[in-house]
Amino acid sequence: MGTSTQAYGEPWYWDNRYSSESGPFDWYQKYPSLAPLINLYIPRHVHPRILVVGCGNSAFSEEMVSDGYEDVVNIDISTVVIEAMKKKYSNHPQLKYIGMDVRDMSEFQSGSFNAVIDKGTLDSILCGNDSRKNAPRMLKEVWRVLKDNGVYILVTYGAPLYRLQLLRESCSWRIKLHVIDKLLSDEGSEHPVQELTNPVPIDDNGSSAEAVLGKNPDVHYIYVCTKDESLKPEQKHEEQV
C-alpha cells in the first residue's frame, strides 16, 4: 500500500492502472450526489468554462454536460487515459481532454477558467513523493488559471486540521467548507451529517468544524475556495497570526 500511494504522482502508475481498468471509475463521489453544490457555486446561466483536474476515466464530466454545462476541459497526467477518453467522447464538443501535469499548466493562460474541480488529485499528490513541494505548486497553478472570483472546488478526505493551513498558505482564497456522507445510497441518506449546501463554520484551525460534525465523521470534505486577488499576502498573514 505504501509503495503504490507514493507512486500516485507518477504518470507510469496511472498509465498502468488505466491500461488494466475496463469501466469508468469515480473517486469519492459521483456527479448526482454533488450536483446541488456544483449548481450553487458554478451557475450554468453564466456559461462557465470549467477545468476538471485529474479526470481519469470518470463519468463526472459527461454528467455535467448532461446537466447543462457546455464547456468542460479535462486534464490528466496519464496519456493512456486521455487518449481513451478523447476517443470515447469524440462526438461531444462540450468535452475536451488534454494530457497535462496539474503542477505545470502553462498551456493555459492565466485567468482562463471560471471553476476548477478536483476530486482526489490534491490528495494523490499529498500521498506522493515531494508532497510538500508539489502540493503548493499545484495549488498555485490552480489559482493562476482561475479568473478573479473563480472557484476551486476541492473534494477530499482531508479534515480542516490538515487542509486549511495548506490552502491558506498557498494562495489568496476565501474558503467555505461543506461535507457529504461518504456512503450515500441511491435513495440518498435519510439523516446526513450535514445538509450538503449548508456551509460548516470554520475557524483558523478547523476546530469549529469538529464541534459541529463530531470527531472522525464519515464524510468527504468539500472546500469551496474563491480566488480573491484583493487579499494581499500581508493581510492574509495577519489573519493567520
C-alpha positions as CSV (number, residue, x, y, z in Angstrom):
1,M,0.0,0.0,0.0
2,G,2.8,2.4,0.9
3,T,4.6,1.8,-2.4
4,S,1.5,2.4,-4.5
5,T,0.4,5.6,-2.7
6,Q,3.9,7.1,-3.1
7,A,3.6,6.5,-6.8
8,Y,0.3,8.5,-7.1
9,G,2.2,11.4,-8.5
10,E,3.9,9.3,-11.2
11,P,2.5,9.0,-14.8
12,W,3.6,5.4,-15.1
13,Y,1.4,4.4,-12.1
14,W,-1.7,5.8,-13.7
15,D,-0.9,4.6,-17.2
16,N,-0.6,1.0,-15.8
17,R,-3.8,1.4,-13.8
18,Y,-5.9,2.8,-16.7
19,S,-4.5,0.2,-19.1
20,S,-6.0,-2.6,-16.9
21,E,-9.3,-0.8,-15.9
22,S,-12.2,-1.6,-18.1
23,G,-15.0,0.7,-16.9
24,P,-15.3,4.2,-15.6
25,F,-14.4,4.9,-12.0
26,D,-15.3,8.0,-9.9
27,W,-13.2,8.9,-6.9
28,Y,-15.0,9.8,-3.7
29,Q,-18.4,11.0,-5.2
30,K,-20.4,10.8,-8.4
31,Y,-21.9,13.8,-10.1
32,P,-25.5,13.4,-9.0
33,S,-24.6,13.5,-5.3
34,L,-22.5,16.7,-5.8
35,A,-24.8,18.4,-8.3
36,P,-26.6,20.6,-5.9
37,L,-23.3,22.1,-4.7
38,I,-21.9,22.4,-8.2
39,N,-25.0,24.2,-9.4
40,L,-24.9,26.5,-6.4
41,Y,-21.3,27.7,-6.9
42,I,-21.0,27.3,-10.7
43,P,-24.3,28.7,-12.2
44,R,-25.0,27.4,-15.7
45,H,-26.5,30.7,-16.9
46,V,-23.1,32.4,-16.9
47,H,-21.8,29.7,-19.4
48,P,-18.8,28.9,-17.3
49,R,-15.6,27.4,-18.6
50,I,-14.7,24.6,-16.2
51,L,-11.5,22.6,-15.6
52,V,-11.6,19.1,-14.1
53,V,-8.1,18.1,-12.9
54,G,-7.0,14.5,-12.6
55,C,-10.1,13.5,-14.6
56,G,-9.2,9.8,-15.1
57,N,-11.9,7.8,-16.8
58,S,-14.6,9.3,-14.6
59,A,-18.2,9.9,-16.0
60,F,-18.4,13.0,-13.9
61,S,-17.7,15.5,-16.7
62,E,-20.1,13.7,-19.1
63,E,-22.8,14.0,-16.4
64,M,-22.0,17.7,-16.0
65,V,-22.6,18.2,-19.7
66,S,-25.9,16.3,-19.5
67,D,-26.8,18.7,-16.7
68,G,-26.4,21.7,-19.0
69,Y,-22.7,22.7,-18.7
70,E,-21.3,23.5,-22.1
71,D,-17.5,23.8,-21.8
72,V,-15.7,21.3,-19.6
73,V,-11.9,20.8,-20.1
74,N,-10.4,17.7,-18.5
75,I,-6.7,17.1,-17.8
76,D,-4.8,14.1,-16.5
77,I,-1.2,13.1,-16.2
78,S,-1.9,9.7,-17.8
79,T,-1.7,9.8,-21.6
80,V,-3.2,6.4,-21.7
81,V,-6.5,7.5,-20.1
82,I,-6.5,10.8,-22.1
83,E,-6.3,9.0,-25.4
84,A,-9.1,6.6,-24.3
85,M,-11.3,9.5,-23.2
86,K,-10.7,11.5,-26.4
87,K,-11.8,8.5,-28.4
88,K,-14.8,7.9,-26.2
89,Y,-16.1,11.5,-26.3
90,S,-15.0,12.4,-29.8
91,N,-18.7,13.3,-30.6
92,H,-19.1,15.6,-27.6
93,P,-17.7,19.1,-28.5
94,Q,-18.5,20.3,-24.9
95,L,-15.8,17.9,-23.5
96,K,-12.1,18.4,-24.2
97,Y,-9.4,16.1,-22.9
98,I,-5.7,17.1,-22.6
99,G,-2.7,15.3,-21.2
100,M,-1.2,17.6,-18.6
101,D,0.5,17.7,-15.2
102,V,-1.6,19.8,-12.8
103,R,1.7,21.2,-11.3
104,D,2.5,22.9,-14.6
105,M,-0.5,24.1,-16.6
106,S,1.4,26.7,-18.6
107,E,-0.5,25.6,-21.7
108,F,-3.4,27.6,-20.2
109,Q,-3.4,31.3,-19.9
110,S,-3.9,32.9,-16.5
111,G,-7.5,33.6,-15.7
112,S,-8.8,31.0,-18.2
113,F,-11.4,29.3,-16.1
114,N,-14.5,30.1,-14.0
115,A,-14.1,27.0,-11.9
116,V,-11.7,24.1,-11.2
117,I,-13.0,20.8,-9.8
118,D,-10.7,18.4,-8.0
119,K,-11.9,15.0,-6.7
120,G,-8.8,13.4,-5.2
121,T,-6.0,14.9,-7.2
122,L,-4.6,17.0,-4.4
123,D,-4.9,14.0,-2.1
124,S,-2.9,11.9,-4.6
125,I,-0.2,14.5,-4.7
126,L,-0.1,14.6,-0.9
127,C,0.4,10.9,-0.8
128,G,3.3,11.0,-3.3
129,N,7.0,11.9,-3.1
130,D,8.0,15.6,-2.5
131,S,4.4,16.4,-1.5
132,R,5.5,19.5,0.5
133,K,6.8,21.0,-2.7
134,N,4.3,19.5,-5.2
135,A,1.0,20.4,-3.4
136,P,1.7,24.1,-3.2
137,R,2.9,24.0,-6.9
138,M,-0.4,22.5,-7.8
139,L,-2.5,25.0,-5.8
140,K,-0.6,28.0,-7.2
141,E,-1.3,26.8,-10.7
142,V,-5.0,26.2,-9.9
143,W,-5.1,29.8,-8.5
144,R,-3.4,31.2,-11.6
145,V,-5.7,29.6,-14.2
146,L,-8.8,30.8,-12.4
147,K,-10.5,34.1,-13.1
148,D,-10.7,36.5,-10.2
149,N,-13.7,35.3,-8.1
150,G,-13.5,31.9,-9.8
151,V,-13.9,28.8,-7.6
152,Y,-11.8,25.8,-6.8
153,I,-14.0,23.0,-5.6
154,L,-11.8,20.5,-3.7
155,V,-13.3,17.2,-2.7
156,T,-11.0,15.4,-0.2
157,Y,-10.8,13.1,2.7
158,G,-8.6,15.8,4.5
159,A,-10.2,17.4,7.5
160,P,-9.8,21.1,8.2
161,L,-7.0,20.4,10.6
162,Y,-5.0,19.0,7.6
163,R,-6.2,21.1,4.7
164,L,-6.9,24.7,5.8
165,Q,-3.4,25.7,6.5
166,L,-2.1,24.3,3.2
167,L,-4.9,26.1,1.3
168,R,-4.4,29.4,3.1
169,E,-0.6,29.4,2.9
170,S,-0.6,28.6,-0.8
171,C,-2.8,31.4,-2.2
172,S,-5.4,34.1,-1.5
173,W,-8.6,32.2,-1.1
174,R,-12.0,32.9,0.6
175,I,-12.9,29.4,1.9
176,K,-16.2,27.8,2.6
177,L,-16.5,24.2,3.9
178,H,-19.2,21.7,3.0
179,V,-19.4,18.0,3.8
180,I,-21.1,15.0,2.3
181,D,-21.6,11.5,3.7
182,K,-19.1,9.0,2.2
183,L,-21.6,6.3,1.7
184,L,-24.8,7.5,0.1
185,S,-27.4,5.0,-1.0
186,D,-29.2,5.5,-4.3
187,E,-32.1,7.0,-2.4
188,G,-29.8,9.4,-0.6
189,S,-29.0,9.5,3.1
190,E,-32.1,9.9,5.3
191,H,-30.1,11.6,8.0
192,P,-26.9,13.2,6.6
193,V,-24.3,14.5,9.0
194,Q,-24.8,18.0,7.5
195,E,-27.0,19.2,4.7
196,L,-24.8,19.4,1.6
197,T,-25.5,23.1,0.6
198,N,-25.2,24.4,4.2
199,P,-21.6,25.5,4.9
200,V,-19.9,24.2,8.1
201,P,-18.4,27.0,10.2
202,I,-14.6,27.1,10.1
203,D,-12.2,29.0,12.3
204,D,-8.4,29.3,11.9
205,N,-7.5,25.7,12.8
206,G,-10.8,23.9,11.9
207,S,-11.8,23.0,15.4
208,S,-15.2,24.6,14.9
209,A,-16.0,22.1,12.2
210,E,-15.2,19.3,14.6
211,A,-17.5,20.8,17.2
212,V,-20.4,20.6,14.6
213,L,-19.6,17.3,13.0
214,G,-18.0,15.4,15.9
215,K,-14.7,13.6,15.8
216,N,-13.8,11.5,12.7
217,P,-17.1,11.9,10.9
218,D,-17.6,9.5,7.9
219,V,-17.7,12.3,5.4
220,H,-15.8,13.8,2.4
221,Y,-14.9,17.4,2.9
222,I,-15.6,19.9,0.2
223,Y,-13.6,23.1,0.3
224,V,-15.0,25.8,-2.0
225,C,-12.1,28.2,-2.5
226,T,-12.9,31.5,-4.2
227,K,-9.9,33.3,-5.8
228,D,-9.7,36.8,-4.3
229,E,-6.9,39.0,-5.7
230,S,-7.8,41.7,-3.2
231,L,-6.4,39.6,-0.4
232,K,-2.8,40.7,-0.2
233,P,-0.3,38.3,1.3
234,E,0.4,40.7,4.2
235,Q,-3.3,40.8,5.1
236,K,-3.5,37.0,4.8
237,H,-0.5,36.6,7.1
238,E,-2.0,38.9,9.7
239,E,-5.3,36.9,9.6
240,Q,-3.4,33.7,10.4
241,V,-1.4,35.2,13.3
